Amino acid sequence: MIIKKFSKWFIKLKVGQKISFGYAISLGLIIVGTVSGLGVTHYYQYQAQTIEEDALEEYQLLTRLQIDFLQMRARKYELIALLTKPEELKKQYTIFLQYHSDFKNAWKEFEESEGATKNEENELPGEAEGRKKFIDKYGEVTETYLQKLDVLLQEINLLEFKPEKTEIVRTELQKFDDNPVRMQMTWFSEDLVELIKFADTEYNMAQKAMEAARKLQLQIIAIILLLSGVVAVVLAVTTTRAIAHPIKTLTEISQQTIQESNFNLQVPIKSDDEIGILSSSFNQLIVRVKELLEREQETNDKLESINQTLEQTVADRTQELMYKNEYLLEIVKQLHDTQIHMVQSEKMSALGQMVAGVAHEINNPVNFVHANLDYIEEYTQNLLQLIKIYQSNYPNPSKAVQETINTIELDFLVEDLDKIISSMKVGTNRIRDIVVSLRSFSRLDEAELKAVDLHEGIDNTLMILNHRLKAQAHRPVIEVVKEYGQLPLVECYAGQVNQVLMNLLSNAIDALEESAANNKKLTIWITTEVNKENRVLISIADNGSGIPEDVRAKLFNPFFTTKPVGKGTGLGLSISYQIITEKHRGRIWCESAPSQGTKFMVEIPVSSLC
């Protein structure tokens, strides 16, 4: 009777109410059962955890007593053996005192707690009697043992041990071993093992109780889930009968309408709930779709003829626009490359003019100084010869002359003057070489091809970069190994080739500075040769950290750089590529791998006619 009433009431509910009711019943059972199960198992787990913690604390205290006692007994014998080694004796004695102190503290804690750290109702049968028996047996004996040991330690005082007291100390230590109290402590450790076994057994039993509580928890949860599943199945069957059948009918008619394109079908309406409303809406939708399809067919017929003409027109215009876009993109790229090259060319031309002017201005005074150094050397030698003749003819100069000689340190002046003049010659020659290199490198604006010595261009570039090759605070000197082949004069734009060499060598130095570590030897190899095709091959390699494959593929792209902001523009290699490939009809490429160094190869024809 009750079931029938419930069924009638349940059928009258809305679809959402039916589903919500089922969820509420299932969720309520899960919550109530789970909370009850967790409460019961939490009680048992708490009891087991308390016993486990107490047993572990008792076990740690007992093992601490055992270890400290055994260490004291073992290290006391070591003290006797080390009496002839005072330094080692003091170290072992200090360790012995530490174990002695730990044992006293542990024994005091053991006596105060009477060896128990938990309630008596949780103890094993015989555990309390065994602990009381152990304390009765060793309580006074241990106190007496510790007192006598303290007296012995005060008497021998090994921290201030002197070799002449060796026999006295040995005798005292041996006498202590013959003490009756020490003999009574012989079985202290063995009897302590029985108490440790009790603690270990309690700990294992507590762990088993914890495991049993966990299993009980899982069993309760599993039962609750099973009951919830049964209730959910019952509610699902009831809901299916009330909801699924009308929905199935609606689904079948909708599929038939789609498959057969039959928009004359209608869904029967048997209720006023959501399913009934959905069925009515579906019927109206079918009628509306039918009207729209009829209108669409009329419109499609009209559009069909228009589309045929429009598609052809769009295709023609699209093709035309594609051709124009490709042409414009090519023009933009050419303009961009031309702009970059013109800007760089103007900058390098201005740099060349400035370098040439500076070299010219430096060269004139340096030549003047260098030309007069020979006369200064000749005049100086004449003056020194005159002084020598004067000293031979007047070996005893006046007091004022002698004081002047001493003040100016004449002997040192005569000896050092030649060295100063020689160093001045070396310095002026060095400046002249740098000026020659600057004037040679500054040929950046020469517009015509000339036959030049590439080795001279390489050497001039190295001369300009010499200050960067020297040792720095963060790295050692960079060694340059030149392996020059027999090269003829090469027809090229000398200034532009020098620009390429400057870019490649500067990049090699940058790479070595970034990879300098652990006093690693830094080296740059420069190799030149002429291949079978009468083309000059220049190789510039370094033993830096190398370049990854993804970076190497973009090296010659304009504005691509891996350097920090302000240290690179990304134009050096791009312009070098244009100079070699477009201006000289040559090739430039890179060979590198991480941790394997980097090698740049430049290949240009010997003659412009090749």
C-alpha positions, 0 to 999 in steps of 0.5 A, a space after each residue: 500500500 505504501 509502495 503504491 502511494 509512493 509510486 503515484 507521488 513520485 510519478 507526479 514529480 517534475 523530472 528535476 525533482 525526481 533526479 534531485 530526490 534520488 541524489 538526496 537519498 543516495 548522498 544522505 546514506 553516504 554521508 551518514 554511513 561514512 561519518 559513523 564509520 569514520 567516528 568508530 574507526 577514529 576511536 580505535 585508531 586513536 587508542 592504537 596510536 597512543 599505545 604505539 607512541 608510548 611503546 616507541 618512547 619506552 623502546 627508545 629510552 631502553 635502547 638508549 640505556 643499553 647503547 650508552 652502557 655498552 659504549 661506556 664499558 667498551 671505551 673504558 678498555 680502550 682508555 687502558 690501551 691508549 695510555 701511551 698515546 696522550 693525544 688520542 687518549 684525551 679524544 677517547 676520554 672526551 667521548 667516554 665522558 659524553 656517553 657517561 653523561 648520557 647514561 646518567 641522564 637516561 638512568 635518571 629518567 628511567 628511575 623517575 618513570 619506573 621504566 613506564 611511559 603509558 597506562 598500566 592497562 595497556 601493558 603486556 602480562 608480566 611487563 610491569 613485574 619484569 620492570 619492577 624486578 629490574 629496578 629492584 635488582 639494579 637500582 642501588 647497584 647502578 647508583 653505586 656504580 655511577 658514584 664509584 665511576 665518578 670518583 674514579 674519573 675525578 682521581 685519574 682526570 685524564 684531561 690533564 693526564 701526564 705520562 709519568 702517571 701511566 702506571 697509576 692510572 692503569 692500576 686504578 682502571 684495572 682495580 675498578 674492573 675488580 670492584 664487586 659493584 662492577 661485577 654486579 653490573 655485568 648482566 645489566 645489558 642482557 637483562 635490559 634486553 628482556 624489557 626491550 623485547 616487551 616494548 618491541 612486542 607492544 609496538 608491533 601489537 599497536 601497529 597490528 591494531 592500527 591496521 585492523 582499524 584501517 581495514 574496519 574503516 574500509 569495510 564500513 565505507 564499502 558497505 555504505 557505498 554498496 547500500 547507496 548503490 542499491 538505493 541508486 539502482 532502485 531509484 534509477 529504475 523508477 526514474 527510467 520508467 517515468 522519464 525514459 519511455 517518453 524520451 525514447 518515443 521522442 528520440 525515435 520520431 526525431 531520428 526518423 524525421 532526420 533520416 527520412 526528411 519527413 517533416 509531417 511526423 508528430 510526437 504524441 503528447 501524454 503528460 503536461 510535465 517537461 517531457 510533454 512540453 518538450 514533445 509539443 515544442 518538437 512538433 512546433 519545431 518540425 512545422 517551422 523547419 518544414 516552412 524554412 526548408 521550402 523557402 530555402 529551396 526557392 532562395 537556393 535556386 535563385 542563388 545558384 545562377 548568381 554563384 556560378 558567375 561570381 565564383 569565376 570572377 572571384 577566382 580571376 581577381 584572387 589570382 591577380 592579387 596573388 601575383 601583385 602581392 608576390 611582386 610587392 613583397 619582393 620589392 619591399 625585401 629588396 628595398 629593405 636589404 638595400 636600405 640596410 646595406 646603404 646605411 652600413 656602407 655610409 657608416 663604414 665609409 665615414 669610419 674609414 675616412 675618420 680612421 684615415 684622418 686619425 692615422 694621417 694626423 698621428 703619422 706626422 708627429 710620430 715620423 718626426 719623433 722617430 726620425 730625431 731619435 737617431 740624432 738624439 742617440 748620436 748626441 747622447 753618445 757624444 755627451 757620454 763620451 765627453 763625460 768619460 774623458 772628463 772623468 779620466 782627466 779629472 778623477 778628483 772633481 770638486 765637492 760641488 761636482 761630486 754632489 751633483 753626480 751623486 744627486 743625479 745618480 750619474 752611473 745609473 743615468 749612463 746605464 739607463 739612457 741607452 735602454 730608454 732610447 731603445 724603448 722609445 724606438 720600439 714604441 715609435 715603430 709600434 705606433 707606425 705599424 698601427 698607423 699602417 694597419 689603420 690606413 690599410 684597413 680604412 680602405 672601406 670606400 674604395 669602389 673598384 676591384 683591386 689585386 690585394 694581399 689578403 694576408 696583409 689584410 688579416 694581419 692588419 685586422 689582428 693588429 687593430 684587435 690586438 688589445 682584445 687578444 691580451 689577457 683580461 681579468 676574467 680570462 687568459 690571453 687568446 692565442 692566434 695560430 696562423 696557418 697561411 698557404 701560398 696565396 696570389 694577389 686576389 681581386 676584391 674590394 679590399 675595404 669590404 673584405 677587411 670588414 668581413 674579416 673584422 666581423 668574423 674575428 670580433 665574433 670569435 673573440 666574443 665567443 671565447 670571452 663568453 666560454 672562458 672558464 677553468 683556465 681553459 686555453 683560448 685559441 683562434 686558428 686562421 687558415 688560408 689556401 687556394 682550392 682546385 677551382 682557383 678560389 681562395 678559402 679563408 677559415 677562422 675557427 675558435 674553441 669556444 662553446 659552439 653554436 646550436 643548430 637552431 641558432 646556426 640556421 638564423 646566423 645570416 638573417 638581418 637583425 638576428 643576434 644572441 648578444 645582449 641589448 647594446 652589444 650587437 645589432 644583428 647586421 654584422 654577419 648579414 652584411 658580411 654575407 651580402 659582401 661575399 655572395 653578391 659583391 664577390 660571387 663567393 660563399 660564406 658558411 658556418 660549421 659548429 656544434 655545442 661544446 665543439 667550437 665554431 668555424 666560419 669559412 669564406 670562399 671567393 674567386 682569385 680573379 673577378 673573371 673566374 
